Amino acid sequence: MTESSHHEKIELLTLSEVTNVKGFVGNFDVTIKSRPRSVDRAKCTGCGECLAKCPSKAPSETAMGLGQRRAIYKPFSQAVPNVPVIDREHCTYFLKGKCRVCEKICPAGAIDYGQEETTRTEKFGAIVVATGFSLFDITPYGEYGAGAYKDVITGLQLERMLDPNGPTGGHLVRPSDGKDAKNIVFVQCVGSRDETKGMAYCSKVCCMYTAKQAILLKDHFPETRSTVFYIDIRATGKNYEEFIRRAQREYGVSYIRGRVSRIDDLGDKLLVYGADTLLGEPVRVEADLVVLATAMVANPDAKELGRMLNIPYDGYGFYTEVHPKLQPVESLTKGIFIAGACTFPKDIPDSVMMASAAAAKTCSLFSADELTLEPKLAEVNADTCTGCFNCVAVCPFDAIQKDTHEGKAVARVIQTLCQGCGNCVSACRPGAVDVKGFTDESLYAQITAALAGDEEEEDKYAAG
């Protein structure tokens, strides 16, 4: 990320979001809204004086609810650019008009309370969508505390805990009382493979990161003991199965095949009730900390973005590719590519491969002198078009625009956007729109040829 931020041909826009996209391949008009940082990037040296002196605090998004940050802060230690941002919802100056401590102590004079939100429109030739994923909300799982038990955390919260720069300084403690945690229970498939409360699909990465975390715990804290409740182990990558075996044999991680029925919080410890389906008997495990492997789900605004970009999505909100095997990074809209976990739960190797493929597809698109399109495209007969524009209303890809021909209003098809779905053909009252290769004349000719062949065969048999 740091290297890309210094590349002369890469512009990194932080605190920004895409609010509108118009146009077609090679000519996209993208509207970008940028929120104010309230810190001048050109002046800031990243010294951190303001972060140390700010008196206002707020929950840290990076710490996943396990710690706090200042009102002026860096999202995480390796953030790019290395410039803090002021959270106006928690800053005392923006709430009450007082304080201005960060402005007074900043040696570079980089604090700028007067920055405002900006909007601009830029032209782009292609778009790569790599918006990632969100984590499943465990609230529906009342038997696991529904998020109310402080010592029942998610896998990502444990990652933050083990980070030396994290909320606990890399120490494994119970969030409820700060005491060291010795007995750890991991619960797999929370929200995954559960059609009743969660998602029907497998999140793919949980088995591996749980084994990794159990190994890390034993490496850093030898006195810990880890127990994993699982449904099935799905370790399908290169050397993945060996990694699971290593966790079991070398690090003593206990794997119990079965679901957890409930978790009781007794104050100084947790009681985890489950079943060992291999032994056919119930089990009860005492734990200081319970880690839930929550499902990977689509971002809450994924559908809204999909509608903006004309990218189809499935019932879960994940984006749909043109073909899962032959065109895995291409969307139905020409010039828009998709990569990573926005298409479905993926691990790091798969995400890197998709990103590389999307970049290669973009380079291939830009390097061609001519654009190759599918022949199945709609076309409008300007002579018979009455300008009712019913076709414009029904086109799901915004591929039809209003135009003029010999002084009258007519519809015009943008071929780089058209997917040949045929909605416009069925909506056109005067029959001025056809899909190439699928006109009435073409279909009648095919039927006639087929029937003519049958008649010739019958005449041949009759003559014989």
N, C-alpha and C positions, 0 to 999 in steps of 0.2 A: 504493500500500500504506500509506504514511504517513497519507494522508487517511482511508482506511477505518478505520485503527486509532483515529482520534480521533472517529469518528462515534458519536453517542449510541445508535444502534440496531444497531451492529455490535460483536460481541464476538470478538476475535481470540485463538484458543487456539493457542499455539505449544508445541512439545515434546509434542504430544498426538496420539493416534491413536484411531480408532473401533474398538472391540473387539466390539460387538454391536449389531444393529439388529432391533427387533421392531415389530409394529404395521402400520398401513396409512396411506394417504394422509390427511393432516390429523391423524394421531395416531401418529406414529412415536416409539418409545422408543429413544433412542440412548445407548449406554454409551460414555463417553469416558475413556480413561486418559491421565493427564498425568504426565510424568516430572519429577523435581525439577531445578530450575535451579541451586539452591544459591546463588542471588543474589536478594535481595529487590527486586522490581521497583519497589515503592513508594519505596524509599530510594535506589536507584541513580541517579546523575546522568549516567552514561555518560562519565565523565572519561577512562577508559582507563588509570589508574594501575596497576591490577592486571595488565592485559595486558602492560605494559612490564616489570614486575618478576618475573613468574612464571618460575621456573627450568626447569619441565618443558615438553618439546616433544613433538609428535605429528604424524603426516602430516596435511596439510590436505586435507579433502574438497573444498573449493572450488577449490583449486589443482590438483586432478586428478593428484596424485602428483608435482607439480613443485616443491612447497615444503612448509614446515612451519608449524605454528601452536603457540600456547601451550596448556597444559592448561585455562586459563581463557581464553575467546576469544569473539569475535563471528564467526558463520559467514561474513559478508562485510561490507563497509564500509557498505552501505545497509540492513543488516538491521533488521527491525521485529519487536519493539521494540528500541530502541538500548540493550540491556542484555546483558552477557556471560553465558555459561553455563559451568559447570565440568564438564569431561569426567572423570567419576569413574574411568574405566578407565585414565587416564594421570596423574591428579592424585596427587602424592606423599603428601598427607595421607590420601587414601582408600586408598592402597596400603600405606603404611607407618606412618601415624599421626603423621607429622612435617610440617614446613614451616610451613603457615598464613601464608605471606608475604602473600598477597592480603588476608587478614583484618586483618593488622597495618597495612598501608599504605592501606587503603580509608578515605578521609576521611569517607564517609557512613555507615560501619558497615553496609554492605549485604550482606556475606558471611554466609550462613546455611548452615552445613554440616548442620544438622539437618533440612532439608526432606526430605519423603518423597513417594513416589509416591502419587497420589490417583486415585480413580475416582468418577465421578458419572454419573447418568442424567438426560438432559434430554428434553423433548418438543419435537418439530418437526413442522411441517405438510408440508414437502417437503424433498427432498434433491437437491443438485446434485453430481454426481461429476465432478471435474476433476483427476484424479490424475496426468496427464501421461504420460511415457514414460521409458525407460532407453536407454542406448546399447549397441550390439552389442559383445560381448567378442571381441577380435581373436585370441584364443589359437588358434582353429582354423587361422588363416592362417600356417602355418609358413614359407611362402615370403616372408612379409613380416616375419619375425622373431618372430612369435607373442607380441609384447609384450616381447621381451627386448632389442631394439635401443633404446637410450635416445633416439636421434635420429629414430626413427620414432614420431610422435605422432598424436593424433586432432585433428579439427577443433576440438573443444571445448577441448582443451589449448592450441591455438594462440590461441583467444579469450582464455584466461586469461593467456597470455603477453603479448598486446597490451594488456591492461588496465593502466593506470598504477598501479593499486593491487594488481596481481597479483604472482606470485612472482618475476618478472624485472624488475619496475618498468616494464613497457612496452617492454623491449628484446627484440629478436629474436636469441636466442642458441641455440647447440646445448646441449641438456641434458647431454650427455656431458662437455664440457670448458668450457662457458661462453663459447666464442668466438662472434663474430658470424656469423650465417648469411646467405649471399649467394644461393646457388642453392636454390630451393625447388621440390619436386615434389609436386603434389597427385594423389592416386589416388582416383578416384570409385568408388562402388558397392562398398565393402568390407562385405560382409554383406548387401547388397541385390542383388536380381535374380540370386541365386546359390542354386539349389535344393540344390546339393551340400554346401556348407559353411554357408550363411547362410539368408536369407529369399528367397522367390520374388518378393515385391512390391518396388516402387520406394518409397524413403523420401521422395520428393517435394521435400525442402528442400535436398538436398546440392548440386545444381548451382548454386543461387543463392548459398548462403553461401560456397561455394568461390570464386565470382567476386568476391563482396564482400571476402573475405579477401585475394585477390590484389591487388585495387585498393587496399585499405588498406596492404598491404605496400609497394606502389610509392609511395603517397603519403607514408608515414612514413619509408621507407628506399629512396630512389631507386636505390641501387646493386643492389637485389635483382632477381633474374630468376626468374619463375614459369613452370612448365610443368605442364599439366593433362592427365592421362590419363583419358579418358572412354569410355563405351560409346555413349551417346546424350545429347544435351543436351535436357533436359525442362524448358523454361522456359515455363510455360503461363499465368502471371498477366499482369496489365496492366503493360505496359512491361518485362516480364521479358526478352524476347528482345533488346530494345534494350540492356538492362543488360549482357547477355553480349557483345553486339557492342562495347559501349563498353570492356569489359575487354580485348578482343582488339585493337581498333584504337587506342584512346587510351593504354592502359597496357602494351601489348606483351606480354600474356599469351599464351603459346604453348599451343594446344590440339592434342593428339595423340589421334586416334580409335583406341583399342585398349586391351587389358588389359595390366596389368603381370604378368609371369610370375614374377619374383623380385626380391628386394632383397638385395644383399651389403653387409655392414658391413666396411669396410676400415680402420676406426679413425679416420682423419682425414677421411674422406668416405664417402658411400654411393654404390653403383652400382645404378641402377634399370634392369632389363631389361624391355623390352616389345615391342609390335608396333604399327606404324602401318598400320592396315588400309586406309587410303585410298591409300597408296603401295605397300602389299603388301610391306613389308620390315621386318626387326627393327630396333629402335633401342636405344641405350644412353645413359642420361643420368646425369651426375655430379651429386650433390646434397649439400648440407650438412644439409638437413632434409627429411624426407618427411612429408607430412600426409595421413592417411587419412580419407576421408569415410565414417564408419561408419554402419551402419543404425540407424534408430530402431526400437526393439522395445518390447513391452509390459513394464510393471514386473513384477518377479519375483513379487510378491504380488497381482497383478491378479486372478488366478483365485480366490484365496481371498476377496478382497473381493467379487467378483462372486457367489460362492455365498452370502455373507452377505446381500447386497442382492437376491438373486434376479434378477441381470442376466445374460442370456446372453452368451457370449463365443465368438469364433471359434477356429480352431486355433492362431492366433498369440498368443492371450490378450487381444486387443482386444475391447472391449465392443460388442455388437450393438444397433443401434437398431431401433425398431419398423418403420420404413420408411426407406430411405436417401434418398428424395426428398421424401416427404410428411410424415414425422415423424422428422427427422434427429437431434433432441435428446431424444427420449422413449424410455424403456426400457419393457419389458413390464410392469414393476411401476408401477402408477399412482402418481404423486407423486414418482418418482425420475427425474431428468433427467441426461443425460450431455453433456459438452462437452470440446472440445479433443482432444489427441492420445491420450487414453485410448481413443478409438474407432478410430483409425488415424493414421498419420503425417500431420501437418498443419503448415502454416506459421503465422506470427503472424496474418495477416489472417483466415484461416479459423478459427483458434482464437478470435479476438475476436468474429467473427460468431456462432459457436456459443455463446459465453458470453452474448452479448446475447440470443440466441434463448432460451436456457435461463432467463435472468432474466425475459424477457417471458412465457414459459410459466408460470413460477411466479407472477408477478403476476396473470396471467389466472386461474389456479387459485384463488388466494386471494380474488379480487374477485367470484367467482360465488357466488350464494346457494345454488345446487344443483349437484351434481356429475353430469355426463353420462357414462354408462357404455355400453359395448357391450351389446346385448340378449342376446348368446350367453353366458349365465352358468349355472352349475350351481345346482340347487336340490334340497333334501332333503325327502322326504315323511316328516315326523316320525312319522306313524302307522305306517308300515311299516318304519322304521329300527330295526334290532335292537341298535345300539350296538356293532358289531364294530370299527368305526373303521379298517377297511382303507383307506377313502378318505383318512383323515388321513395314513397312511403313504406313499401313492403321490402325494400332491399336491406338485408341485415348487415351488409358490408359497406354501406354508403358509397356504392360503386356507380350510382347514376346521379348525374347532375343536370340542372336546367341549362339549356343552351338556346341559341337561335339559329334558324336555317331559312334563308330567303325571306327574312322579315317576320317569321312566325316562331313562337316558342315551341321547342321540341326537347326531348330527353336525349342525353348523351351518356354512353357507357364508358367509364374509365377502366380500360382492359386490365391494368395492373392490379386493380382491386377486385374485379369480378371473379367469382368462383364457379359460375355456371350452375347455380342452384335451381334456376328456373322460376323463382317466385315472381319475377317481373313479367314473364310470359303469361302466367295464369292471371295476373292482375290487369293486363293490358286489354281494354275493351275493343279498340279497333284492330287488334292483332298486329300491331306494328313492331313488336319485339319478338325475336326468335333467338334460340341458342344454336350456334353454329354446329351443323351436323345433326341437329335434332329438330329441324323444321318439319312442318306438316308434310311438305312435298317429299322430304327425305324418308320419313317414316312410311308414307304411302308407297313409295318406290320399293322399300325393303319388303313390305307385305306383298306387294304385287309380284315381285321377283320370286318370293317364296312360293306363292300360290301358282305362279306360272310354271315353276319347276314341277309341282305336283301334277298339273294338268298334262304336261309333256310326258310324264311317266305313265299316266293313265292312258293317253293316246297310244303310247308305245305298246303297252300290254294289250290294248284292244286290237291293235293292228296285228299283233302276233297271234 
